[in-house]
Amino acid sequence: MTARETTGLDRRRFLVLGAAGLAGVAWGRTEEEGAAERFEAFDRDWLLGERDVARRTGKPLLVLVFPLERSLTRGIELGSFLNHATPEAMAPLALAHVVCARRTVVEEAFAVGPAADEPMLLLVETDGDEAARWLEFDPDGRFRRSTGTAWRGGPRRVAEVERVRRRNAAIGARLRSALLGDVRSCAARAERCAEVLAAADLERLEHADDVGALDLALVDRGAAQLAHEAARLAGSDRESDRSRRASIESALAAAAAKRLREGAPPGARWGIQEPCGGWIEGEEEGLRGPCGMAHVPPLGRRFLDFYTGR
C-alpha cells in the first residue's frame, strides 16, 4: 500500500458547489485496509497525550475544533485565519500548543459545558487545575454561500474579503483575551514557562537586546516570557519601550506563523483548493474537476483538512 493510499482519501471524489459559490475537495474515507485505524488514532487518548505535550512545554492546549457535522467550511475558516491573520492576531498563538480535533473527541477528553452553535476554539490550561473552556466569540464573518460572480470579483468579492478579515480579527481578539490577558495573567504564564525552559534559554531571552534577532524556535519556547515583558511595557510612553514591545509582538507572530504555517497543527493537514481541483500538501497527486466550474472562497485557497474519522 502506498503512502498516498494509507491517508484514507477517496481520490475520485471532488465536491463542486459552483452554483452555491463554495468549492472544495471532499476528503472522504475509503474502505482500504488500515485507513480507518489511521483516522481513528486521533481519539480521546491522542488528545490527552497532546495535553501532556502542552504541559511539558509550559503552554496551555488550544484545540481548533471540527464541528459535529462534517464541514469543509470550518477547515477553510481556520485555514484563512492561520494563513492571513494580522501579526497582532497571530502573536497569542505562540503561547499555546495548538492541535485540531473533532468536537466529539474533545467532549470525551475534557469536562466542558454546553456551547452556543458550533464552537471553534477550546482552551485547556495545564497549570494544575487543567480547566477546559470554550472560547466563544461573535464571528461576524462566516463564509456565505453565494451565487453567480460572488467569488469571481467585483463588489461582492470585496465584501466577502472584508467579512473574512472581520472574522479573523474577532478570532484574534478572543485569543489575545484568553492567552495574553493582563500583566498578572501573563506573569503566571511566564512563571509556568520558566519552570520548563533551560537556564541558557532563559538567559538568552532576558538579555536579548534585539528580540528580532532571536531564533524563532527559542521565541516559540519562551513565548510566555516575552509576552510578560511586553505586557509590562504596555503602559509606557517611552519610545524605546514602545519599540521593544512592537519587536516582541512581531517575533511572537513570526514564531507562531512558522510553527503553524510550515506544518499543519497536529490532527490536521494543509490542503489546497483551486477552481480546477485540489490536493493535500506533500502528496504527489491531487484531484481534478471541470475547470471553471468551481470558485475558491476569498482567502480560502489553503485550508485545514482535519483527521475526522467516522
C-alpha positions as CSV (number, residue, x, y, z in Angstrom):
1,M,0.0,0.0,0.0
2,T,1.4,3.4,-0.9
3,A,1.7,6.3,1.4
4,R,-1.0,8.1,-0.5
5,E,-3.4,5.2,-0.2
6,T,-2.9,5.0,3.6
7,T,-4.2,8.5,4.1
8,G,-7.8,7.2,3.6
9,L,-8.6,9.8,1.0
10,D,-11.0,8.9,-1.8
11,R,-9.3,10.4,-4.8
12,R,-12.3,10.1,-7.0
13,R,-14.5,12.5,-5.1
14,F,-14.4,16.2,-5.9
15,L,-17.1,18.4,-4.5
16,V,-18.2,21.2,-6.7
17,L,-20.7,23.7,-5.3
18,G,-20.4,26.1,-8.2
19,A,-24.0,27.2,-8.1
20,A,-23.7,27.8,-4.3
21,G,-20.4,29.7,-4.7
22,L,-18.3,27.5,-2.4
23,A,-15.9,25.0,-3.9
24,G,-13.8,22.4,-2.1
25,V,-12.4,18.9,-2.1
26,A,-14.5,16.3,-0.4
27,W,-11.9,14.4,1.5
28,G,-13.8,11.2,2.2
29,R,-12.8,7.9,3.8
30,T,-12.1,4.8,1.8
31,E,-12.6,1.2,3.0
32,E,-8.9,0.4,2.3
33,E,-7.3,-1.8,5.0
34,G,-5.5,0.4,7.6
35,A,-7.2,3.7,6.6
36,A,-9.7,3.6,9.4
37,E,-7.0,3.0,12.0
38,R,-5.1,6.0,10.8
39,F,-8.0,8.3,11.2
40,E,-9.4,6.8,14.4
41,A,-5.9,7.2,16.1
42,F,-6.9,10.8,16.6
43,D,-9.1,9.9,19.6
44,R,-9.5,10.8,23.2
45,D,-6.2,9.2,24.3
46,W,-4.4,11.0,21.5
47,L,-5.9,14.3,22.6
48,L,-5.0,13.7,26.2
49,G,-1.5,12.9,25.0
50,E,-1.3,16.3,23.3
51,R,-2.4,17.9,26.6
52,D,0.6,16.2,28.2
53,V,2.9,17.6,25.4
54,A,1.5,21.1,26.2
55,R,2.2,20.6,29.9
56,R,5.8,19.6,29.2
57,T,6.3,22.8,27.1
58,G,4.8,25.0,29.7
59,K,1.9,26.1,27.5
60,P,-1.9,25.7,27.6
61,L,-3.5,23.4,25.0
62,L,-5.5,25.2,22.3
63,V,-7.8,23.0,20.3
64,L,-9.2,24.0,16.9
65,V,-12.5,22.2,16.9
66,F,-14.1,20.4,14.0
67,P,-17.9,20.5,14.2
68,L,-20.2,17.6,14.9
69,E,-21.4,17.9,11.3
70,R,-18.6,17.3,8.8
71,S,-18.0,20.6,7.1
72,L,-15.3,21.9,4.8
73,T,-16.2,25.4,5.8
74,R,-14.6,25.0,9.3
75,G,-11.3,24.0,7.7
76,I,-11.5,26.9,5.3
77,E,-12.3,29.4,8.1
78,L,-9.4,28.2,10.3
79,G,-7.0,28.0,7.3
80,S,-7.9,31.6,6.4
81,F,-7.1,32.7,9.9
82,L,-3.8,30.9,10.2
83,N,-2.6,32.0,6.8
84,H,-4.0,35.5,6.6
85,A,-4.4,36.9,10.1
86,T,-2.5,40.0,11.1
87,P,0.6,39.7,13.3
88,E,-1.4,41.1,16.2
89,A,-3.9,38.3,15.8
90,M,-1.2,35.6,15.3
91,A,1.0,36.6,18.2
92,P,-1.1,34.9,21.0
93,L,-0.8,31.5,19.3
94,A,2.9,31.4,20.2
95,L,1.8,30.9,23.8
96,A,-0.2,27.8,23.1
97,H,0.3,24.2,21.9
98,V,-2.2,24.1,19.1
99,V,-3.9,21.0,17.8
100,C,-7.0,20.1,15.8
101,A,-9.7,17.6,16.9
102,R,-13.3,16.6,16.4
103,R,-15.8,18.0,18.9
104,T,-16.9,14.5,19.9
105,V,-13.3,13.7,20.8
106,V,-12.9,17.0,22.7
107,E,-16.0,16.3,24.8
108,E,-14.8,12.7,25.6
109,A,-11.4,14.0,26.7
110,F,-12.4,17.1,28.8
111,A,-15.3,18.2,31.0
112,V,-16.7,21.1,29.1
113,G,-20.0,22.7,29.4
114,P,-22.5,23.4,26.6
115,A,-21.5,25.8,23.9
116,A,-23.6,28.0,21.6
117,D,-23.8,26.9,18.0
118,E,-20.6,25.0,16.9
119,P,-17.6,26.1,18.9
120,M,-14.4,26.7,17.1
121,L,-11.8,27.0,19.9
122,L,-11.2,25.2,23.2
123,L,-8.6,26.2,25.7
124,V,-7.2,23.7,28.3
125,E,-5.0,25.1,31.0
126,T,-2.1,22.8,32.1
127,D,-1.0,24.6,35.2
128,G,-2.6,22.2,37.7
129,D,-6.4,22.7,37.6
130,E,-6.4,21.9,33.9
131,A,-9.7,23.7,33.4
132,A,-11.1,23.5,29.9
133,R,-13.4,26.1,28.4
134,W,-14.8,27.1,25.0
135,L,-13.6,30.4,23.7
136,E,-16.8,31.8,22.2
137,F,-17.0,35.0,20.2
138,D,-19.2,36.6,17.6
139,P,-17.6,35.5,14.3
140,D,-19.3,38.2,12.2
141,G,-17.9,36.7,9.0
142,R,-18.6,33.1,8.4
143,F,-18.3,32.1,4.8
144,R,-21.5,32.6,3.0
145,R,-22.7,30.6,0.0
146,S,-23.3,33.0,-2.8
147,T,-24.4,32.7,-6.4
148,G,-23.2,34.0,-9.8
149,T,-20.0,36.0,-9.7
150,A,-19.8,36.4,-5.9
151,W,-16.3,34.7,-5.8
152,R,-15.1,35.9,-9.2
153,G,-14.6,39.5,-8.4
154,G,-16.3,42.9,-8.1
155,P,-18.1,44.4,-5.1
156,R,-19.4,41.0,-3.8
157,R,-15.9,39.6,-3.5
158,V,-14.6,42.7,-1.9
159,A,-17.4,42.4,0.7
160,E,-16.5,38.8,1.3
161,V,-12.8,39.6,1.8
162,E,-13.8,42.2,4.4
163,R,-16.1,39.7,6.1
164,V,-13.3,37.2,6.4
165,R,-10.9,39.9,7.8
166,R,-13.5,40.8,10.4
167,R,-13.9,37.2,11.4
168,N,-10.1,36.8,11.6
169,A,-9.9,39.9,13.8
170,A,-12.6,38.5,16.1
171,I,-10.7,35.2,16.5
172,G,-7.5,37.1,17.1
173,A,-9.1,39.4,19.8
174,R,-10.6,36.3,21.6
175,L,-7.2,34.6,21.6
176,R,-5.5,37.7,22.9
177,S,-8.0,38.0,25.7
178,A,-7.6,34.3,26.6
179,L,-3.9,33.8,26.2
180,L,-2.4,37.2,27.0
181,G,-5.0,38.9,29.2
182,D,-3.4,41.4,31.6
183,V,0.0,41.7,33.3
184,R,-1.0,39.3,36.1
185,S,-2.1,36.5,33.8
186,C,1.0,37.0,31.6
187,A,3.1,36.7,34.8
188,A,1.5,33.4,35.7
189,R,2.1,32.0,32.2
190,A,5.7,33.3,32.3
191,E,6.3,31.5,35.6
192,R,5.0,28.3,34.2
193,C,7.2,28.7,31.1
194,A,10.3,29.4,33.2
195,E,9.8,26.0,35.0
196,V,10.4,24.1,31.8
197,L,12.9,26.3,30.0
198,A,16.5,25.6,30.1
199,A,18.6,28.0,32.0
200,A,20.5,29.0,28.9
201,D,17.3,29.8,27.1
202,L,16.1,32.0,30.0
203,E,19.3,33.9,30.0
204,R,19.2,34.5,26.2
205,L,15.7,35.8,26.4
206,E,16.3,38.1,29.4
207,H,19.4,39.6,27.8
208,A,18.3,39.9,24.2
209,D,19.0,43.4,23.0
210,D,17.3,42.7,19.7
211,V,14.3,40.4,20.0
212,G,14.0,40.2,16.2
213,A,17.4,38.6,16.0
214,L,16.4,35.7,18.3
215,D,16.0,32.2,16.8
216,L,12.2,31.7,16.2
217,A,12.4,28.3,17.9
218,L,13.7,30.0,21.0
219,V,11.0,32.7,20.8
220,D,8.4,29.9,20.5
221,R,9.7,28.0,23.5
222,G,9.9,31.2,25.6
223,A,6.8,33.0,24.2
224,A,5.3,33.5,27.6
225,Q,8.4,35.1,29.0
226,L,8.5,37.6,26.1
227,A,4.7,38.2,26.3
228,H,5.1,39.1,30.0
229,E,7.8,41.6,29.2
230,A,5.6,43.1,26.5
231,A,2.7,43.4,29.0
232,R,4.8,45.2,31.5
233,L,5.8,47.7,28.8
234,A,2.2,48.3,27.6
235,G,1.6,51.4,29.6
236,S,4.9,53.1,28.9
237,D,5.2,56.3,26.9
238,R,8.9,55.9,26.2
239,E,9.7,55.4,22.5
240,S,12.2,52.7,23.4
241,D,9.6,50.7,25.3
242,R,7.1,51.0,22.5
243,S,9.7,49.8,20.0
244,R,10.7,46.9,22.2
245,R,7.0,45.9,22.7
246,A,6.4,46.0,18.9
247,S,9.5,43.9,18.3
248,I,8.3,41.3,20.8
249,E,4.8,41.2,19.2
250,S,6.4,40.8,15.8
251,A,8.7,38.0,17.0
252,L,5.8,36.1,18.6
253,A,3.7,36.4,15.5
254,A,6.6,35.1,13.3
255,A,7.2,32.2,15.7
256,A,3.6,31.2,15.6
257,A,3.4,31.5,11.8
258,K,6.5,29.4,11.3
259,R,5.1,26.6,13.5
260,L,1.5,26.6,12.2
261,R,2.0,27.5,8.6
262,E,5.0,25.4,7.6
263,G,3.3,22.3,9.0
264,A,-0.3,21.9,10.0
265,P,-1.2,21.6,13.7
266,P,-1.3,18.0,14.9
267,G,-4.7,16.4,14.0
268,A,-4.9,18.0,10.5
269,R,-3.1,18.5,7.2
270,W,-2.9,21.5,4.9
271,G,-5.0,21.2,1.7
272,I,-5.1,23.4,-1.3
273,Q,-8.2,24.1,-3.4
274,E,-8.2,25.5,-6.9
275,P,-11.0,26.1,-9.4
276,C,-9.8,23.0,-11.3
277,G,-9.2,20.7,-8.3
278,G,-7.3,20.4,-5.1
279,W,-4.7,18.4,-3.2
280,I,-3.1,17.7,0.2
281,E,0.3,19.3,0.6
282,G,3.2,16.9,0.4
283,E,1.3,14.3,-1.7
284,E,2.1,13.6,-5.2
285,E,-1.3,13.6,-6.8
286,G,-4.4,15.6,-6.3
287,L,-7.9,15.8,-7.6
288,R,-9.1,17.4,-10.8
289,G,-12.5,18.7,-11.6
290,P,-14.0,20.6,-14.6
291,C,-12.0,23.8,-14.8
292,G,-14.1,26.9,-14.2
293,M,-16.9,25.0,-12.6
294,A,-16.0,25.9,-9.0
295,H,-15.0,29.0,-7.2
296,V,-12.5,29.3,-4.3
297,P,-13.6,31.4,-1.4
298,P,-11.6,34.6,-0.8
299,L,-8.5,34.0,1.3
300,G,-9.6,30.3,1.5
301,R,-7.3,28.6,-1.0
302,R,-5.3,26.9,1.7
303,F,-7.4,25.1,4.3
304,L,-7.1,22.7,7.2
305,D,-8.1,19.1,6.4
306,F,-9.0,17.5,9.8
307,Y,-8.4,13.8,10.5
308,T,-12.1,13.4,11.3
309,G,-12.6,9.7,11.3
310,R,-16.1,8.3,11.0
